């Protein structure tokens, strides 16, 4: 059995609280990695890790309030809708999630990555980090 299979099996046997903690721990680690990448000037990957932080924090919210496991999607707005979180969000928060969704660059083509990368710099990434932190803390306050 490979690592992914073990993780999936493990999640099936977790309590609701364990699932919430699982997602939050992953999100917190991703945010630390975003900070490390920020220090090194890897702007594209800062944005990616901010996306991952938000995705996993929303999945923790989903684990708290929904009976099913979070869906295997990366669209932050759709995740917020499926979790019920979007009903609590301001328009500004929805716009931020919508802006962050394309930052899930893991499986994107090189030209797509290049276009996103060209829009990022230290100032933009500092703002992404700040907004991600604020959004993450807001979601955690709803748990």
Secondary structure, 3 states (H helix, E strand, C coil): CCHHHHHHHHHHCCCHHHHHHHHHHHHHHHHHHHHHHHHHCCHHHHHHHHHHHHHHHHHHHHHHHCCCCCCCCCCHHHHHHHHCHHHHCCHHHHHHHHHHHCCCCCCCCHHHHHHHHHCCCHHHHHHHHHHHHHHHHHHHHCC
